Amino acid sequence: LSAIQHQFASDIFQLAPSPKLASNSPWVLLDPEQRMRTKVDVFLKQDLRGIFSQVQYRIISDADWSNLVFRRYFPAKGASTAKALQQFPSASYYRQWQALMDQLDEDNAEIIQDHLLMTWFDQLHWVPHPESDRMWSTKKGGKEWIMSPPGEPRNCPRIAVNPRFIGKDATV
């Protein structure tokens, strides 16, 4: 489990998207070496200006954090996934997670997921907001999405903000 947690952030940032046009500035400000060395503490930062040039974020409900976001990053044993799943299968943490779930019986898989790993995940302030078929979404959001820096909605990475940290000083 610790190997999965250790690899989580690095895998996510190594799979981070770039704008379609190479002439546009990158959304993620980390260079390839920094992405590879990224540790989970990146998801504890509330000031994201050194990580993203542009990002859209949304403070989601507790239920969405637990039942949607967490379960997309760490699906339950035997859970079905999108047929054309992108990015997740390329992440070594995800393959390790699937292998662990395959080794465990239903009861132990549930204990690992819902108690041990969920407790760890709940400490994160934010993660990329996954879609049903991909880890990183860059669709232009509606009014429920907040642009940072402020401006007109546009395509750029979406992140989910953990509702447990509402009210803490954040500079997204």
Contacts in CASP RR format, 6 or more apart in sequence:
PFRMAT RR
TARGET T0000
AUTHOR 0000-0000-0000
METHOD contacts of the structure
MODEL  1
LSAIQHQFASDIFQLAPSPKLASNSPWVLLDPEQRMRTKVDVFLKQDLRG
IFSQVQYRIISDADWSNLVFRRYFPAKGASTAKALQQFPSASYYRQWQAL
MDQLDEDNAEIIQDHLLMTWFDQLHWVPHPESDRMWSTKKGGKEWIMSPP
GEPRNCPRIAVNPRFIGKDATV
1 100 0 8 1.000
1 112 0 8 1.000
1 116 0 8 1.000
1 117 0 8 1.000
3 96 0 8 1.000
4 93 0 8 1.000
4 96 0 8 1.000
4 97 0 8 1.000
4 100 0 8 1.000
5 40 0 8 1.000
5 93 0 8 1.000
5 117 0 8 1.000
5 120 0 8 1.000
6 39 0 8 1.000
6 40 0 8 1.000
7 91 0 8 1.000
7 92 0 8 1.000
7 93 0 8 1.000
7 96 0 8 1.000
8 40 0 8 1.000
8 73 0 8 1.000
8 93 0 8 1.000
9 38 0 8 1.000
9 39 0 8 1.000
9 40 0 8 1.000
9 41 0 8 1.000
9 42 0 8 1.000
9 43 0 8 1.000
10 35 0 8 1.000
10 36 0 8 1.000
10 37 0 8 1.000
10 38 0 8 1.000
10 39 0 8 1.000
11 90 0 8 1.000
11 91 0 8 1.000
11 92 0 8 1.000
11 93 0 8 1.000
11 94 0 8 1.000
12 38 0 8 1.000
12 91 0 8 1.000
12 127 0 8 1.000
12 128 0 8 1.000
12 135 0 8 1.000
13 28 0 8 1.000
13 30 0 8 1.000
13 34 0 8 1.000
13 35 0 8 1.000
13 36 0 8 1.000
13 38 0 8 1.000
13 42 0 8 1.000
14 32 0 8 1.000
14 35 0 8 1.000
14 36 0 8 1.000
15 87 0 8 1.000
15 90 0 8 1.000
15 91 0 8 1.000
15 135 0 8 1.000
15 136 0 8 1.000
16 27 0 8 1.000
16 28 0 8 1.000
16 30 0 8 1.000
16 35 0 8 1.000
16 128 0 8 1.000
16 136 0 8 1.000
16 157 0 8 1.000
17 27 0 8 1.000
17 28 0 8 1.000
17 136 0 8 1.000
17 138 0 8 1.000
17 157 0 8 1.000
18 26 0 8 1.000
18 27 0 8 1.000
18 28 0 8 1.000
19 25 0 8 1.000
19 26 0 8 1.000
19 27 0 8 1.000
19 155 0 8 1.000
19 156 0 8 1.000
25 53 0 8 1.000
26 53 0 8 1.000
27 52 0 8 1.000
27 53 0 8 1.000
27 54 0 8 1.000
27 55 0 8 1.000
27 138 0 8 1.000
27 156 0 8 1.000
27 157 0 8 1.000
28 35 0 8 1.000
28 51 0 8 1.000
28 52 0 8 1.000
28 53 0 8 1.000
28 157 0 8 1.000
29 50 0 8 1.000
29 51 0 8 1.000
29 52 0 8 1.000
29 53 0 8 1.000
30 38 0 8 1.000
30 51 0 8 1.000
40 124 0 8 1.000
42 51 0 8 1.000
43 124 0 8 1.000
43 125 0 8 1.000
43 126 0 8 1.000
43 127 0 8 1.000
44 123 0 8 1.000
44 124 0 8 1.000
44 125 0 8 1.000
45 51 0 8 1.000
45 125 0 8 1.000
46 125 0 8 1.000
46 165 0 8 1.000
46 168 0 8 1.000
46 169 0 8 1.000
46 170 0 8 1.000
46 171 0 8 1.000
46 172 0 8 1.000
47 170 0 8 1.000
47 171 0 8 1.000
47 172 0 8 1.000
48 55 0 8 1.000
48 126 0 8 1.000
48 148 0 8 1.000
48 159 0 8 1.000
48 171 0 8 1.000
48 172 0 8 1.000
49 171 0 8 1.000
52 148 0 8 1.000
52 156 0 8 1.000
52 157 0 8 1.000
54 147 0 8 1.000
54 148 0 8 1.000
54 149 0 8 1.000
54 154 0 8 1.000
54 156 0 8 1.000
54 157 0 8 1.000
55 147 0 8 1.000
55 148 0 8 1.000
55 156 0 8 1.000
55 157 0 8 1.000
55 158 0 8 1.000
55 159 0 8 1.000
55 172 0 8 1.000
56 140 0 8 1.000
56 141 0 8 1.000
56 145 0 8 1.000
56 146 0 8 1.000
56 147 0 8 1.000
56 148 0 8 1.000
56 153 0 8 1.000
56 156 0 8 1.000
56 157 0 8 1.000
56 158 0 8 1.000
56 159 0 8 1.000
57 126 0 8 1.000
57 129 0 8 1.000
57 145 0 8 1.000
57 146 0 8 1.000
57 148 0 8 1.000
57 158 0 8 1.000
57 159 0 8 1.000
57 160 0 8 1.000
57 161 0 8 1.000
57 172 0 8 1.000
58 129 0 8 1.000
58 144 0 8 1.000
58 145 0 8 1.000
58 146 0 8 1.000
58 158 0 8 1.000
58 159 0 8 1.000
58 160 0 8 1.000
58 161 0 8 1.000
59 161 0 8 1.000
59 163 0 8 1.000
59 166 0 8 1.000
60 68 0 8 1.000
60 69 0 8 1.000
60 129 0 8 1.000
60 160 0 8 1.000
60 161 0 8 1.000
60 162 0 8 1.000
60 163 0 8 1.000
61 163 0 8 1.000
62 163 0 8 1.000
62 164 0 8 1.000
64 160 0 8 1.000
65 122 0 8 1.000
65 160 0 8 1.000
65 162 0 8 1.000
65 163 0 8 1.000
65 164 0 8 1.000
66 118 0 8 1.000
66 122 0 8 1.000
69 127 0 8 1.000
69 129 0 8 1.000
69 130 0 8 1.000
69 160 0 8 1.000
70 118 0 8 1.000
70 121 0 8 1.000
71 79 0 8 1.000
72 88 0 8 1.000
72 130 0 8 1.000
72 132 0 8 1.000
72 135 0 8 1.000
73 88 0 8 1.000
73 94 0 8 1.000
73 121 0 8 1.000
73 127 0 8 1.000
73 130 0 8 1.000
73 135 0 8 1.000
74 97 0 8 1.000
74 113 0 8 1.000
74 117 0 8 1.000
74 121 0 8 1.000
75 81 0 8 1.000
75 97 0 8 1.000
75 98 0 8 1.000
75 101 0 8 1.000
76 101 0 8 1.000
76 109 0 8 1.000
76 110 0 8 1.000
76 113 0 8 1.000
77 101 0 8 1.000
77 102 0 8 1.000
77 104 0 8 1.000
77 106 0 8 1.000
77 109 0 8 1.000
77 110 0 8 1.000
77 113 0 8 1.000
78 101 0 8 1.000
81 88 0 8 1.000
82 132 0 8 1.000
82 133 0 8 1.000
84 133 0 8 1.000
85 133 0 8 1.000
85 134 0 8 1.000
86 133 0 8 1.000
86 134 0 8 1.000
86 135 0 8 1.000
87 134 0 8 1.000
87 135 0 8 1.000
87 136 0 8 1.000
88 94 0 8 1.000
88 134 0 8 1.000
88 135 0 8 1.000
89 95 0 8 1.000
91 135 0 8 1.000
100 112 0 8 1.000
101 109 0 8 1.000
101 113 0 8 1.000
104 112 0 8 1.000
122 162 0 8 1.000
122 164 0 8 1.000
124 162 0 8 1.000
125 161 0 8 1.000
125 162 0 8 1.000
125 165 0 8 1.000
125 170 0 8 1.000
126 159 0 8 1.000
126 160 0 8 1.000
126 161 0 8 1.000
126 162 0 8 1.000
127 159 0 8 1.000
127 160 0 8 1.000
128 135 0 8 1.000
128 136 0 8 1.000
128 137 0 8 1.000
128 157 0 8 1.000
128 158 0 8 1.000
128 159 0 8 1.000
128 160 0 8 1.000
129 137 0 8 1.000
129 158 0 8 1.000
129 159 0 8 1.000
129 160 0 8 1.000
130 136 0 8 1.000
130 137 0 8 1.000
130 160 0 8 1.000
131 137 0 8 1.000
136 157 0 8 1.000
136 158 0 8 1.000
137 157 0 8 1.000
137 158 0 8 1.000
138 155 0 8 1.000
138 156 0 8 1.000
138 157 0 8 1.000
138 158 0 8 1.000
139 155 0 8 1.000
139 158 0 8 1.000
140 153 0 8 1.000
140 154 0 8 1.000
140 155 0 8 1.000
141 153 0 8 1.000
141 158 0 8 1.000
142 153 0 8 1.000
145 153 0 8 1.000
145 158 0 8 1.000
146 172 0 8 1.000
147 153 0 8 1.000
147 154 0 8 1.000
147 156 0 8 1.000
148 172 0 8 1.000
159 172 0 8 1.000
161 170 0 8 1.000
161 172 0 8 1.000
END
